[in-house]
Amino acid sequence: MKVSTPPQPRLPRPARQLLEHAGLRSSLPRLNILDALVICGKATAVELHAYLEEPGLPISLSCVSQTLRRLHLSGLLERDTNKRYSLAPGAVAAMGKSNELH
C-alpha cells in the first residue's frame, strides 16, 4: 500500500517577494535570474546564461537578456557601462528584510 505524504507548504522565496513588491509577476526565469544574481553579484547576460544552463535549467540567452532588461527597467537591477547587471541597493535591502522575517 502506497502512503502519500501531504503536500509541503512552499517556503517563502525572497526573490518571489521582491517581484511581488515591485508589482511584477513571478516567473521561473525571473526567479532564477534574481537568485543567480544574489549568488554571482554582478554578471552579464552571457555569464548568467552559462551559470543557469550549467545545472541543466532550460533557458535561452534571449530570455535571459529580455528578463534582465525588464528587471532593470523596473528598478530591481542596476547595469554598469560593461553591461553587467547587479541587484539595485533597494532590492538588496528588501531581500535582506525578507530573509530576516523568515
LOMI-688828 format. One record per residue: residue number from 1; x, y, z of N, C-alpha, C in turn. Coordinates in steps of 0.05 Angstrom, whole numbers, always signed. Layout:
REM LOMI-688828
node pos: NUM	n_xx: X	n_yy: Y	n_zz: Z	ca_xx: X	ca_yy: Y	ca_zz: Z	c_xx: X	c_yy: Y	c_zz: Z
...
//
This chain:
REM LOMI-688828
node pos: 1	n_xx: +17	n_yy: -24	n_zz: +0	ca_xx: +0	ca_yy: +0	ca_zz: +0	c_xx: +18	c_yy: +25	c_zz: +0
node pos: 2	n_xx: +12	n_yy: +43	n_zz: -18	ca_xx: +27	ca_yy: +67	ca_zz: -21	c_xx: +16	c_yy: +89	c_zz: -2
node pos: 3	n_xx: +34	n_yy: +100	n_zz: +14	ca_xx: +25	ca_yy: +121	ca_zz: +33	c_xx: +34	c_yy: +147	c_zz: +21
node pos: 4	n_xx: +15	n_yy: +165	n_zz: +17	ca_xx: +22	ca_yy: +191	ca_zz: +6	c_xx: +26	c_yy: +211	c_zz: +29
node pos: 5	n_xx: +45	n_yy: +228	n_zz: +24	ca_xx: +51	ca_yy: +248	ca_zz: +44	c_xx: +36	c_yy: +274	c_zz: +36
node pos: 6	n_xx: +28	n_yy: +289	n_zz: +56	ca_xx: +14	ca_yy: +313	ca_zz: +49	c_xx: +33	c_yy: +333	c_zz: +35
node pos: 7	n_xx: +22	n_yy: +350	n_zz: +18	ca_xx: +40	ca_yy: +369	ca_zz: +4	c_xx: +52	c_yy: +388	c_zz: +25
node pos: 8	n_xx: +78	n_yy: +393	n_zz: +20	ca_xx: +92	ca_yy: +411	ca_zz: +37	c_xx: +86	c_yy: +440	c_zz: +29
node pos: 9	n_xx: +83	n_yy: +458	n_zz: +49	ca_xx: +79	ca_yy: +486	ca_zz: +42	c_xx: +104	c_yy: +497	c_zz: +29
node pos: 10	n_xx: +100	n_yy: +514	n_zz: +9	ca_xx: +123	ca_yy: +527	ca_zz: -4	c_xx: +135	c_yy: +547	c_zz: +14
node pos: 11	n_xx: +161	n_yy: +545	n_zz: +17	ca_xx: +175	ca_yy: +564	ca_zz: +34	c_xx: +176	c_yy: +591	c_zz: +20
node pos: 12	n_xx: +176	n_yy: +613	n_zz: +35	ca_xx: +178	ca_yy: +639	ca_zz: +22	c_xx: +205	c_yy: +641	c_zz: +7
node pos: 13	n_xx: +204	n_yy: +653	n_zz: -16	ca_xx: +229	ca_yy: +657	ca_zz: -32	c_xx: +232	c_yy: +687	c_zz: -34
node pos: 14	n_xx: +255	n_yy: +697	n_zz: -24	ca_xx: +259	ca_yy: +726	ca_zz: -24	c_xx: +255	c_yy: +738	c_zz: -52
node pos: 15	n_xx: +264	n_yy: +725	n_zz: -73	ca_xx: +261	ca_yy: +736	ca_zz: -100	c_xx: +232	c_yy: +738	c_zz: -107
node pos: 16	n_xx: +216	n_yy: +719	n_zz: -100	ca_xx: +187	ca_yy: +720	ca_zz: -105	c_xx: +174	c_yy: +744	c_zz: -91
node pos: 17	n_xx: +181	n_yy: +748	n_zz: -66	ca_xx: +170	ca_yy: +771	ca_zz: -51	c_xx: +180	c_yy: +797	c_zz: -63
node pos: 18	n_xx: +204	n_yy: +798	n_zz: -72	ca_xx: +215	ca_yy: +822	ca_zz: -85	c_xx: +199	c_yy: +829	c_zz: -110
node pos: 19	n_xx: +194	n_yy: +809	n_zz: -127	ca_xx: +178	ca_yy: +814	ca_zz: -151	c_xx: +150	c_yy: +823	c_zz: -145
node pos: 20	n_xx: +138	n_yy: +810	n_zz: -125	ca_xx: +111	ca_yy: +819	ca_zz: -117	c_xx: +110	c_yy: +847	c_zz: -107
node pos: 21	n_xx: +130	n_yy: +854	n_zz: -91	ca_xx: +132	ca_yy: +882	ca_zz: -80	c_xx: +136	c_yy: +902	c_zz: -103
node pos: 22	n_xx: +150	n_yy: +894	n_zz: -124	ca_xx: +154	ca_yy: +912	ca_zz: -147	c_xx: +130	c_yy: +911	c_zz: -167
node pos: 23	n_xx: +110	n_yy: +895	n_zz: -161	ca_xx: +87	ca_yy: +893	ca_zz: -178	c_xx: +91	c_yy: +876	c_zz: -203
node pos: 24	n_xx: +111	n_yy: +859	n_zz: -202	ca_xx: +117	ca_yy: +842	ca_zz: -225	c_xx: +108	c_yy: +814	c_zz: -220
node pos: 25	n_xx: +100	n_yy: +800	n_zz: -241	ca_xx: +92	ca_yy: +772	ca_zz: -239	c_xx: +116	c_yy: +755	c_zz: -234
node pos: 26	n_xx: +113	n_yy: +735	n_zz: -217	ca_xx: +134	ca_yy: +716	ca_zz: -212	c_xx: +135	c_yy: +695	c_zz: -233
node pos: 27	n_xx: +157	n_yy: +694	n_zz: -248	ca_xx: +161	ca_yy: +673	ca_zz: -268	c_xx: +187	c_yy: +658	c_zz: -261
node pos: 28	n_xx: +189	n_yy: +634	n_zz: -270	ca_xx: +212	ca_yy: +618	ca_zz: -265	c_xx: +238	c_yy: +632	c_zz: -275
node pos: 29	n_xx: +239	n_yy: +643	n_zz: -299	ca_xx: +263	ca_yy: +656	ca_zz: -308	c_xx: +270	c_yy: +680	c_zz: -290
node pos: 30	n_xx: +250	n_yy: +696	n_zz: -282	ca_xx: +256	ca_yy: +719	ca_zz: -264	c_xx: +267	c_yy: +710	c_zz: -238
node pos: 31	n_xx: +254	n_yy: +689	n_zz: -226	ca_xx: +263	ca_yy: +679	ca_zz: -200	c_xx: +291	c_yy: +668	c_zz: -202
node pos: 32	n_xx: +297	n_yy: +652	n_zz: -223	ca_xx: +323	ca_yy: +640	ca_zz: -226	c_xx: +345	c_yy: +661	c_zz: -230
node pos: 33	n_xx: +339	n_yy: +681	n_zz: -246	ca_xx: +358	ca_yy: +702	ca_zz: -252	c_xx: +364	c_yy: +719	c_zz: -226
node pos: 34	n_xx: +343	n_yy: +726	n_zz: -211	ca_xx: +348	ca_yy: +741	ca_zz: -186	c_xx: +364	c_yy: +724	c_zz: -167
node pos: 35	n_xx: +357	n_yy: +698	n_zz: -164	ca_xx: +372	ca_yy: +681	ca_zz: -146	c_xx: +401	c_yy: +679	c_zz: -155
node pos: 36	n_xx: +406	n_yy: +677	n_zz: -181	ca_xx: +434	ca_yy: +675	ca_zz: -192	c_xx: +449	c_yy: +701	c_zz: -186
node pos: 37	n_xx: +436	n_yy: +724	n_zz: -188	ca_xx: +449	ca_yy: +749	ca_zz: -183	c_xx: +456	c_yy: +753	c_zz: -153
node pos: 38	n_xx: +440	n_yy: +741	n_zz: -136	ca_xx: +446	ca_yy: +742	ca_zz: -108	c_xx: +473	c_yy: +727	c_zz: -103
node pos: 39	n_xx: +476	n_yy: +704	n_zz: -117	ca_xx: +500	ca_yy: +688	ca_zz: -114	c_xx: +524	c_yy: +700	c_zz: -128
node pos: 40	n_xx: +520	n_yy: +708	n_zz: -153	ca_xx: +542	ca_yy: +718	ca_zz: -170	c_xx: +550	c_yy: +747	c_zz: -165
node pos: 41	n_xx: +532	n_yy: +763	n_zz: -155	ca_xx: +538	ca_yy: +791	ca_zz: -151	c_xx: +532	c_yy: +806	c_zz: -177
node pos: 42	n_xx: +553	n_yy: +810	n_zz: -194	ca_xx: +550	ca_yy: +823	ca_zz: -219	c_xx: +555	c_yy: +803	c_zz: -242
node pos: 43	n_xx: +539	n_yy: +805	n_zz: -263	ca_xx: +543	ca_yy: +787	ca_zz: -286	c_xx: +530	c_yy: +798	c_zz: -311
node pos: 44	n_xx: +541	n_yy: +791	n_zz: -334	ca_xx: +529	ca_yy: +798	ca_zz: -359	c_xx: +507	c_yy: +777	c_zz: -366
node pos: 45	n_xx: +492	n_yy: +783	n_zz: -387	ca_xx: +471	ca_yy: +764	ca_zz: -395	c_xx: +484	c_yy: +737	c_zz: -403
node pos: 46	n_xx: +507	n_yy: +738	n_zz: -417	ca_xx: +520	ca_yy: +714	ca_zz: -426	c_xx: +530	c_yy: +698	c_zz: -402
node pos: 47	n_xx: +541	n_yy: +712	n_zz: -382	ca_xx: +551	ca_yy: +698	ca_zz: -358	c_xx: +528	c_yy: +685	c_zz: -342
node pos: 48	n_xx: +506	n_yy: +700	n_zz: -340	ca_xx: +483	ca_yy: +688	ca_zz: -326	c_xx: +471	c_yy: +665	c_zz: -341
node pos: 49	n_xx: +470	n_yy: +667	n_zz: -367	ca_xx: +460	ca_yy: +645	ca_zz: -383	c_xx: +477	c_yy: +620	c_zz: -379
node pos: 50	n_xx: +503	n_yy: +623	n_zz: -380	ca_xx: +521	ca_yy: +600	ca_zz: -375	c_xx: +517	c_yy: +588	c_zz: -347
node pos: 51	n_xx: +514	n_yy: +606	n_zz: -328	ca_xx: +511	ca_yy: +597	ca_zz: -300	c_xx: +485	c_yy: +582	c_zz: -296
node pos: 52	n_xx: +463	n_yy: +591	n_zz: -309	ca_xx: +438	ca_yy: +578	ca_zz: -306	c_xx: +436	c_yy: +552	c_zz: -322
node pos: 53	n_xx: +450	n_yy: +551	n_zz: -345	ca_xx: +449	ca_yy: +526	ca_zz: -361	c_xx: +466	c_yy: +504	c_zz: -348
node pos: 54	n_xx: +486	n_yy: +511	n_zz: -332	ca_xx: +503	ca_yy: +491	ca_zz: -320	c_xx: +488	c_yy: +469	c_zz: -306
node pos: 55	n_xx: +469	n_yy: +476	n_zz: -288	ca_xx: +455	ca_yy: +454	ca_zz: -274	c_xx: +432	c_yy: +442	c_zz: -291
node pos: 56	n_xx: +430	n_yy: +451	n_zz: -316	ca_xx: +410	ca_yy: +439	ca_zz: -334	c_xx: +384	c_yy: +454	c_zz: -335
node pos: 57	n_xx: +384	n_yy: +479	n_zz: -327	ca_xx: +359	ca_yy: +495	ca_zz: -329	c_xx: +356	c_yy: +504	c_zz: -358
node pos: 58	n_xx: +334	n_yy: +496	n_zz: -371	ca_xx: +330	ca_yy: +504	ca_zz: -399	c_xx: +321	c_yy: +533	c_zz: -401
node pos: 59	n_xx: +339	n_yy: +550	n_zz: -410	ca_xx: +333	ca_yy: +578	ca_zz: -414	c_xx: +350	c_yy: +589	c_zz: -437
node pos: 60	n_xx: +338	n_yy: +605	n_zz: -454	ca_xx: +353	ca_yy: +615	ca_zz: -477	c_xx: +367	c_yy: +642	c_zz: -469
node pos: 61	n_xx: +388	n_yy: +648	n_zz: -484	ca_xx: +402	ca_yy: +673	ca_zz: -480	c_xx: +383	c_yy: +697	c_zz: -484
node pos: 62	n_xx: +366	n_yy: +695	n_zz: -504	ca_xx: +347	ca_yy: +718	ca_zz: -509	c_xx: +328	c_yy: +721	c_zz: -485
node pos: 63	n_xx: +320	n_yy: +699	n_zz: -473	ca_xx: +302	ca_yy: +701	ca_zz: -449	c_xx: +317	c_yy: +715	c_zz: -426
node pos: 64	n_xx: +342	n_yy: +707	n_zz: -422	ca_xx: +358	ca_yy: +719	ca_zz: -401	c_xx: +361	c_yy: +749	c_zz: -406
node pos: 65	n_xx: +368	n_yy: +756	n_zz: -431	ca_xx: +372	ca_yy: +785	ca_zz: -438	c_xx: +346	c_yy: +801	c_zz: -434
node pos: 66	n_xx: +324	n_yy: +791	n_zz: -444	ca_xx: +298	ca_yy: +805	ca_zz: -441	c_xx: +290	c_yy: +808	c_zz: -412
node pos: 67	n_xx: +295	n_yy: +787	n_zz: -396	ca_xx: +287	ca_yy: +788	ca_zz: -368	c_xx: +305	c_yy: +808	c_zz: -353
node pos: 68	n_xx: +331	n_yy: +808	n_zz: -359	ca_xx: +348	ca_yy: +828	ca_zz: -347	c_xx: +340	c_yy: +856	c_zz: -354
node pos: 69	n_xx: +333	n_yy: +861	n_zz: -379	ca_xx: +325	ca_yy: +888	ca_zz: -387	c_xx: +299	c_yy: +896	c_zz: -373
node pos: 70	n_xx: +280	n_yy: +878	n_zz: -370	ca_xx: +255	ca_yy: +885	ca_zz: -356	c_xx: +259	c_yy: +890	c_zz: -327
node pos: 71	n_xx: +276	n_yy: +873	n_zz: -314	ca_xx: +282	ca_yy: +877	ca_zz: -286	c_xx: +297	c_yy: +903	c_zz: -281
node pos: 72	n_xx: +314	n_yy: +911	n_zz: -300	ca_xx: +329	ca_yy: +936	ca_zz: -299	c_xx: +309	c_yy: +960	c_zz: -301
node pos: 73	n_xx: +291	n_yy: +958	n_zz: -321	ca_xx: +272	ca_yy: +980	ca_zz: -324	c_xx: +253	c_yy: +982	c_zz: -300
node pos: 74	n_xx: +248	n_yy: +961	n_zz: -286	ca_xx: +230	ca_yy: +962	ca_zz: -263	c_xx: +245	c_yy: +973	c_zz: -238
node pos: 75	n_xx: +271	n_yy: +976	n_zz: -240	ca_xx: +286	ca_yy: +987	ca_zz: -218	c_xx: +298	c_yy: +966	c_zz: -199
node pos: 76	n_xx: +294	n_yy: +941	n_zz: -205	ca_xx: +305	ca_yy: +920	ca_zz: -187	c_xx: +334	c_yy: +914	c_zz: -192
node pos: 77	n_xx: +344	n_yy: +921	n_zz: -216	ca_xx: +372	ca_yy: +916	ca_zz: -223	c_xx: +385	c_yy: +942	c_zz: -232
node pos: 78	n_xx: +411	n_yy: +942	n_zz: -229	ca_xx: +428	ca_yy: +963	ca_zz: -240	c_xx: +445	c_yy: +951	c_zz: -262
node pos: 79	n_xx: +453	n_yy: +968	n_zz: -281	ca_xx: +470	ca_yy: +959	ca_zz: -303	c_xx: +493	c_yy: +979	c_zz: -305
node pos: 80	n_xx: +518	n_yy: +968	n_zz: -306	ca_xx: +541	ca_yy: +986	ca_zz: -309	c_xx: +548	c_yy: +989	c_zz: -338
node pos: 81	n_xx: +569	n_yy: +1004	n_zz: -343	ca_xx: +577	ca_yy: +1010	ca_zz: -371	c_xx: +587	c_yy: +986	c_zz: -386
node pos: 82	n_xx: +594	n_yy: +965	n_zz: -372	ca_xx: +603	ca_yy: +940	ca_zz: -385	c_xx: +579	c_yy: +920	c_zz: -388
node pos: 83	n_xx: +555	n_yy: +930	n_zz: -385	ca_xx: +530	ca_yy: +913	ca_zz: -387	c_xx: +530	c_yy: +890	c_zz: -367
node pos: 84	n_xx: +541	n_yy: +896	n_zz: -343	ca_xx: +540	ca_yy: +876	ca_zz: -322	c_xx: +517	c_yy: +885	c_zz: -303
node pos: 85	n_xx: +500	n_yy: +866	n_zz: -297	ca_xx: +476	ca_yy: +872	ca_zz: -280	c_xx: +482	c_yy: +863	c_zz: -252
node pos: 86	n_xx: +469	n_yy: +878	n_zz: -233	ca_xx: +470	ca_yy: +871	ca_zz: -205	c_xx: +444	c_yy: +880	c_zz: -192
node pos: 87	n_xx: +438	n_yy: +870	n_zz: -169	ca_xx: +414	ca_yy: +878	ca_zz: -155	c_xx: +417	c_yy: +907	c_zz: -146
node pos: 88	n_xx: +396	n_yy: +923	n_zz: -150	ca_xx: +396	ca_yy: +951	ca_zz: -141	c_xx: +397	c_yy: +951	c_zz: -110
node pos: 89	n_xx: +410	n_yy: +972	n_zz: -98	ca_xx: +412	ca_yy: +973	ca_zz: -69	c_xx: +385	c_yy: +970	c_zz: -55
node pos: 90	n_xx: +364	n_yy: +981	n_zz: -66	ca_xx: +337	ca_yy: +978	ca_zz: -53	c_xx: +328	c_yy: +949	c_zz: -54
node pos: 91	n_xx: +334	n_yy: +935	n_zz: -75	ca_xx: +326	ca_yy: +907	ca_zz: -78	c_xx: +342	c_yy: +890	c_zz: -58
node pos: 92	n_xx: +368	n_yy: +896	n_zz: -55	ca_xx: +384	ca_yy: +882	ca_zz: -35	c_xx: +373	c_yy: +885	c_zz: -7
node pos: 93	n_xx: +366	n_yy: +910	n_zz: -1	ca_xx: +355	ca_yy: +916	ca_zz: +26	c_xx: +328	c_yy: +901	c_zz: +30
node pos: 94	n_xx: +311	n_yy: +901	n_zz: +10	ca_xx: +285	ca_yy: +888	ca_zz: +12	c_xx: +289	c_yy: +858	c_zz: +15
node pos: 95	n_xx: +308	n_yy: +846	n_zz: +1	ca_xx: +313	ca_yy: +817	ca_zz: +4	c_xx: +324	c_yy: +811	c_zz: +31
node pos: 96	n_xx: +341	n_yy: +828	n_zz: +41	ca_xx: +352	ca_yy: +824	ca_zz: +68	c_xx: +330	c_yy: +825	c_zz: +89
node pos: 97	n_xx: +311	n_yy: +843	n_zz: +87	ca_xx: +289	ca_yy: +845	ca_zz: +106	c_xx: +272	c_yy: +820	c_zz: +104
node pos: 98	n_xx: +268	n_yy: +810	n_zz: +79	ca_xx: +252	ca_yy: +786	ca_zz: +75	c_xx: +265	c_yy: +762	c_zz: +88
node pos: 99	n_xx: +291	n_yy: +760	n_zz: +86	ca_xx: +305	ca_yy: +738	ca_zz: +99	c_xx: +304	c_yy: +739	c_zz: +129
node pos: 100	n_xx: +304	n_yy: +763	n_zz: +140	ca_xx: +302	ca_yy: +767	ca_zz: +169	c_xx: +275	c_yy: +758	c_zz: +180
node pos: 101	n_xx: +254	n_yy: +761	n_zz: +164	ca_xx: +227	ca_yy: +754	ca_zz: +173	c_xx: +223	c_yy: +724	c_zz: +173
node pos: 102	n_xx: +239	n_yy: +709	n_zz: +158	ca_xx: +234	ca_yy: +680	ca_zz: +156	c_xx: +256	c_yy: +665	c_zz: +167
//
